């Protein structure tokens, strides 16, 4: 029964992606995924129609449920049947809604990684704090490199070459270069740069701010648009909200 549900939701997700011309941006890796996702969402929302997964991706069906636009939770037989029938109707008779969908994707389960491999083909893959042993990250890099762009930390991968890669890092040869001092964080791209006061971000920012800006650049946003988006993104407040939600969930 569960295997059948996986297959049906995967097929419906593929159809929904085509129907709505959904552009997938997937954030994968290790620490900081939600912050990077929220930062990308804040900046891209200045220019594009964007949605994201609000709750953490916690099981294999989180991804198809988010693609289809349903609450990410367990259901009984009738609940799943309702989602399937409703999705079929909307895919065939509902209006198209072109937009960008930002998802986080990480799991320690090999079977989950193989399941996502069948339909998760990002146009932009953002690799954060890469763990080389991550099966999900390795699969998504291969999937994305076929047609999409892989955004990655050059300091993590060194001289490793990634097809269709767009790198960031602290070294001067990085495509998007990150540096910081006590007052501000500066990210440079070609002859352009954006500076962000340290107030807006905690100390562990290279793996968060740099990939967010690299992603926005890949989407064709100007440095002025990126700076305006970051001013509205209070990273400290975001961290506090996530800690509060985690504590509330564990009670």
N, C-alpha and C positions, 0 to 999 in steps of 0.2 A: 504493500500500500504506500509506504513512504517513498520507495523508489519511483513509483508511478507519479506521485505528487511532485517529486523533484523534476522529472522529465517534463510534465505538463507545465510547471511554472517556468522552466527554462525555455520551452517553445513559445509560451506566451510573452516572456521577456524579449525574446528575439523579435517577435512580431511588433511589440510595443516600441522597441527601439527604432525599427524601420518606419512604422506608422507615424511616429511623432518626430522623426529625424533627430533623436536625442543624441547629443554629443556627450560622451562619457569622459569625465575627468576622474581618475582613480588615484587616491593617495594610499600608498602602501609603505611598508618598512617596519619601524619599531617605535620608539618614543616620539610623541608629538604629533601623531597623525590627525587627531581631532582639531588641534590648534591650527595646523596647516590647512586642513579642510575649511575651517571657519574663516581663516584669513583669505583664502582664495574666493570663497563665497562672498565675503564683504566687498572685495575689490571688483570682482567680475559683475556683481549686482549693480555697479555704477553704470554699466553699459549693456548688459545682456539680461535675458530672462533666465534665471538660475534657481535650481532647488538642490537640496542636499539631504543626506540622511541625518536626522536630528539625534537619534539614539545610537549608541555604539553598535557596530556589527558584531553580533554575538553567536550566530550559527549560520549554517550554509544557506538557509532560506532568507536571511536578511537581505541579501543582494537582490534576488528576484522580487521580493516584496517591495523594496524601495524603488526598483525600476517601474513596477506596476502601480506604485502610488498608494500602497496600503500600509496600515499600522503593522509594525514589526513585532508580532507576538504569536504564541502558539494558538491553535484553534482546534475545534472538534471537526468531525466529518462534515456537518452542515455548514460550518464556517468556511472551510476550504472549498466546498462545492459552490457556495455563494460567490467567493472570490473568482473562481474559475469561470463561472457562467457570466458574471458581471464583466470580467476582463474580455471575454470573447465578444460580448455585445459591444463594448466600447471600442475595441480594436476594429471591428467591422463597420460600426454605424456611428461612432462618436467622431467629433471634429479632431483634426490634427492639431497638435500643440508643440511646435518646435521650441526646444529649449536646451540648456546645459544642465546635466545632472552630475553633482560631485559626490563621490562615494569614498569611504574608507574601506580598505579590504586587507585584512590580515587574519591568519588563523594558523595554529600549530598543527592542525589536522591535515594529513595528506589527502584524505578522501574529499575534504572540502575544497582544497586547492584544485584537485582534478575536476570536480563538479563545476567550479567557476570557470575553469579553462574552456568549457564548451560554449560559453556565451558572453564572457566578459572581455570585450575587445576595446580598450580605451583609445580615444583619439589623443589623449594626453595622460601619461602615467607619471606621477610624481613620487619618486623614491626618497624616503626620509629616514635618516639614521640607519642605513642599510645593514641588515644581518644576512650574510652570504648563505647561511643555511636555511633561509626562509623559502619554503617550497612555493608559497603563494607569490612572493616577489619574483622569483626566478621564472615562474610560468607567465606572469603578467608582462615581464620584460620581453619575453619571446613573442607573446601575443601582440603587444603594442608595436614592437619593432617592424612588424609586417607593413603597417600602414600609418601608424601614429608616431608620436614623439615621446621619448623617454627623458624626463627631467631628473637629473641625478647629481649627487655630491661628488665632485671630482676628487676631493680629498679622501673619500671612502674607497673609491675604486682605482685611484692612481692612474696608471697608463692604460687601463682596460678600455677598449673601444666598444661603444654601443651603437649599433645601427640606428640612425635617426635620433641620436642623443643630443641633448641640450644641457650642458653642465653648469654648475655653480660651485664656488669654493672660495678659499681665502687667498689662493695663489694668483699672481698677476696674469697667468695664462688661462685662467678660468673664463668662460664666456660671460657669466655673470659673477662679478667679484664682490665679495663681502668683506667689510672691515669695520671695526668698532673701537671707540675710545670711551672715556668716562661720561662724555656728554651725549654722544650720538652714535647711531649706526648708519653706515653709508653703504649703499649697493650701487655698483657701477656696471653699465652695459654700453659697450662701444664708447661714444663721446658723451653719453648721458649718465646722470646719476640721481639718486634720490636719498635724502637723509632723513632719519627718523629719530626724534629725541628718545633717549633711553627710558623715559617715563613710560612709554607705550609698550615696553617689552621687558621681561625679566632677563637675567644674565645668559640663559642658555638659548640664545636666539639664532645662531648661525644656521642651525638645522631647521628653523621654523620660518624666519623672515626671508632668507635667500630663496628657498624653493617656491614660496608664495609669489615673490616678485618675478622669478624666472617663469612661472606659469602664466602670470599676467602678461609678461612680455611676449610669450609664445602665442597668446591670444590677440596680439596686436594692440595692446593698450599702451598709451603714452606714459611717460614718467610722471607727468602732472596728474593724470587720472589715477595712477597707482598711489601717488602721495595722498591724494584726496581720499581714496578708499582707506588707506592705513590710518589716517587721522580719526576716522570713524570706528576703527577697530580697536577697542580697549582690551588688549590681551590680558592684562591683570584681572580685569573684571570677568573675562571669559574663563580664566583658570579658577577663580573663586566660585563661579557658578557651577563648574563641573565638579569641583570638590564637594560643594553643597549637595548636588544631585547624587553623587556617589555615597555620601554619608546617609542621605535620606533613604536611598535604596537598600543599604545594608542594615538599617534599623529593623 
